[in-house]
Amino acid sequence: MHERGDVVTRFERLLAIMITPWAVAAYLGLILLSIWYLDRPIAYYFHMLDLQTHLTSLTWFTQLGSNKLYLGPLLIWALFFRYIQPNKIWEARVWFLWLCVLIPTLICILLKILFGRARPELLFSDHLYGFYGLQKHTLFWSFPSGHATTIMGFVFGLSVLFPRYCYYFIFPGLLVVLSRIMLTHHYLSDVMAASYIALIEVGVLLYWLRKKEFFSGVLKGH
């Protein structure tokens, strides 16, 4: 019981820190600093390295952030534990993970359209950089990163459910996030914003489920 409390407390401690006014201001400041001064130099550096050609394994690794790997399979597993091999605890856990991916993904898509940020490839080909607003073309869907949102939502959810392996989940999640920058699919500020969105979403979801006295059932028997 102490172990469970510790794990959830770690996540809640991180969330509590990240929503304090000074942390929000500092994090937003870092994102703005990245947009103004860091994004382009970093993008040009990794573009020069051309890791998509010279480190092809990274192109496979980065796909761990694709929501296609999670939304469909998690839905199938949830239905499996509901109808084929009934298990209320595991069904609840899988639904929780599904929501940890689905909700930030939907928020991310909305923000991508609203901000309309040109992707790094447009910087390299047409010297386009910045936010163009209300864009329907995916070439202007750089901010925030969808892959980073997905993988961080998933690993934060796993960290809540399985506290003992918290760091084992978050570390590879961060590596997937970094791969988006290294392959020049996104800017640093894109993945920073995405990670924060995922953290807040999982925290809000956890709070809401506890208010509904649902989350105790998720951990019951763990």
Salt bridges, closest charged atoms under 4 A:
GLU3 OE2 - ARG164 NE 2.92
ASP6 OD2 - HIS2 NE2 2.95
GLU12 OE2 - ARG210 NH1 2.07
ASP39 OD2 - ARG117 NH2 2.74
GLU91 OE2 - ARG82 NH1 2.86
ASP190 OD1 - ARG117 NH1 2.74
ASP190 OD2 - HIS186 ND1 3.40
